[in-house]
Amino acid sequence: MKDTKYKTSIFRLEHFNAAHQLNVPDWDEKKNRAVFGKCNNANFHGHNYELEVKLTGFVDPQTGFVMDTKELSDIINKEIIERFDHKNLNLDVEEFKNLNPTAENIAIVIYNLLRKNIDTKNELKIKLYETPRNYVEYPA
């Protein structure tokens, strides 16, 4: 095969557990509770996040890969799993020191951490499941 004319997508599924609190420091407790409900719990709450990473690109004619999935797995583990798993996102993860760790913001942070490690010739999309019924895609 000399040339692949069609784009192909590969996927990697990962899992991490993390706690967080949704809170806007400039708001009073009443407004935070009204907007975020139980997610504003002062003692935090946790989720079992499921992360789907999708890469789309052309198959390399020599390797047969869009990207080696082992290499992709290693990048996800280094940049995301080691950083987020069994952590309090508000307290332990630098990216959320001044950023509300909503599912939307977590997905954007994950995208940005991965994007800098993945060749820009490949399209990258993140799907982050906060619960089996609630998930975010970035970019949309």
N, C-alpha and C positions, 0 to 999 in steps of 0.2 A: 504494500500500500504506500504510494508515494505521497498522497495528499489527502487530508480529511477535509471535506467541504462543509461538514455539518458540525454544529456545536453539540457538545455532550455535557450533561451535568452529572457530577458525583456528589454524594451526600455523606456526611459523617454525623452520627448521633453521639452525644455525650450527656452526662448527668452531673449535677452538683447540688448540694444542699447549702442554703444560706438563710440567714435571718436579716430582717431589715425593719425599719419603721418609716412610714410615709409621714412627712412633717415639713411644713414651711416655717422656718424660724421666725419670720416677720409676722406671722399670724398668732393670735391668742389660742389658748387650748380649745376654746369653744368652736372656733372656726375650723381648726385642724380636725377636730373630732367630727364636725358636720360634713366636711369634705371627704375625709379619709376613713371615717368609721373605725372598725376594729383594726384596720391597718395602721392606725395612729397609736396603737398600744405603747405606752411608755416603756414596757419591758420587752418590746420588739415581738416579732412573730416570724415564722420560717416557712420556707417552701422547698419542695423537691423539684428543682428546675430540670427541664429536659431541653437540651440545646441541639438544634439541627443546623448544621453548616452546609450550605449548598455552594459549590463552585461550578461555574459554567465556562467552558472554553473549547478549544479545538484539541483533538487527540494528537499527541506527539507521534509522528510516524515511526520514530525509533523505539520509544518505550511503550507505546500503546496507552499511555496515561494522559489524562488532563492534568493531574498532579498525583504523585505517589500518595496514597491514602495513609501510609505510615508516617510520612512527613507531615501531612495535614494533622493527623492525630497528635503528633509530637508538639506541633505549634499550639494546638488547642489546649493541650495539657499544660504547657509552660505558661502561656499567656492568660488562660482563663481558669482552668480547673485548680491549679496550684494557688492562684490569686483569690478565687471566690469560694471554693469548696470548704464547708464547715466554718465559714467566717460570718461575722456581723458586718454586712456591707457598709452600714453607716460609720462604724467605728474602726474597722480593720482594713478597708479598701480605700486607698488614696483617692481614686477617681470619684468617690461618693462623699468625700469630706464636705463638699459644698454643692452637691448635686443630689436631689431627691431620688432615691433608688427605686423609681417606678419600673415596671416591666419595660416600658418604652425606653427609658434612659439606660437600663441595664443592657438592652439589645443594642443600642447605639454605641455604648462603651465597648461591648464585645466586638462589634463590627470594626470599630476603629483600632482596637488592639490587634485584631487578626489582619486587617487590611495592610498594616505596615509590614507584615511578614509574608504576604502572599503576592505573587507576581500580578501586576495590574492588568496583564493580558487576560486574566481570568476574572469573570464577574463573580462577586461574592454576595450572598444573601444569608441573613440570619433569621431563624425562626426560634423564638424562645417561649417555651410553655411554662407559665407560672403555676398553672393547674391543668388538669386534662381538658378543661373547657375554656381556659383563658390563655391566649398566646398573642405574641407580637411578631410581626415581620419587619425587618429593616434591611435594605431600603424597601419601601412599599412598591 
